[in-house]
Amino acid sequence: MNVILLTELRGKGGEGDVIDVAQGYAENYLFRQGIAVPATKGNLKQLEERRHNIQKREIRRVEDAEAVRDILEGKLISIEDVRVGEEGQLYGSVTSTMISDAIASQLKVTIDRRRVELKTPIKQAGLHVVDVNLYRDITASLNVQVGKPEDLPAPEEAAEDEALATEADLEGAELAEDARDLEVAEGEAAEVSEI
């Protein structure tokens, strides 16, 4: 069924776009929510008459989204009101609503929570990159610091742990090399004893 969108429908189109959707989806959701109208001859004629105004609004929306993207892109926000357990594991997770509220309070930009794209729930303290879909294909990436600095593992501890792991790997490699040398030596000794 063809419908005319009255507002943006994420992943489908924007105001004035004619799209094809399932009839049940159109009747039970799009029409009831005022997101779309049926693409009848009369509605298509009205659409053509309003096309100029729709294009002006579309240009304004794109400009606004790009301005917000410039504000958000690469910025750091912090969410400190979370409970952090051992090894930086969170009790619960950081939600898109929490990120949206942090953006509003710290960067003074209002973002709908549904625009925050969390690929996986944030359940670990530390620095995370989060994408925010502003309008159609305009997206901003921002850094989210989860937890208070004292909740995070100290950089020295992390460096020490990494150094110990590297040292253990080197020792393991040396032991494996020694074992190979011993096997070769035993094999050569067996060959000599056979002669």
Stockholm file with secondary structure:
# STOCKHOLM 1.0

chainA/1-195         MNVILLTELRGKGGEGDVIDVAQGYAENYLFRQGIAVPATKGNLKQLEERRHNIQKREIRRVEDAEAVRDILEGKLISIEDVRVGEEGQLYGSVTSTMISDAIASQLKVTIDRRRVELKTPIKQAGLHVVDVNLYRDITASLNVQVGKPEDLPAPEEAAEDEALATEADLEGAELAEDARDLEVAEGEAAEVSEI
#=GR chainA/1-195 SS CEEEESSCBTTTBCTTCEEECCHHHIIIIIHHHTSEEECCHHHHHHHHHHHHHHHHHHHHHHHHHHHHHHHHTTCEEEECCSCBCGGGEEEEEECHHHHHHHHHHHHCCCCCGGGEECSSCEEESEEEEEEEEEETTEEEEEEEEESCGGGSCCHHHHHHHHHHHHHHHHHHHHHHHHHHHHHHHHHHHHHHHHC
#=GC SS_cons         CEEEESSCBTTTBCTTCEEECCHHHIIIIIHHHTSEEECCHHHHHHHHHHHHHHHHHHHHHHHHHHHHHHHHTTCEEEECCSCBCGGGEEEEEECHHHHHHHHHHHHCCCCCGGGEECSSCEEESEEEEEEEEEETTEEEEEEEEESCGGGSCCHHHHHHHHHHHHHHHHHHHHHHHHHHHHHHHHHHHHHHHHC
//
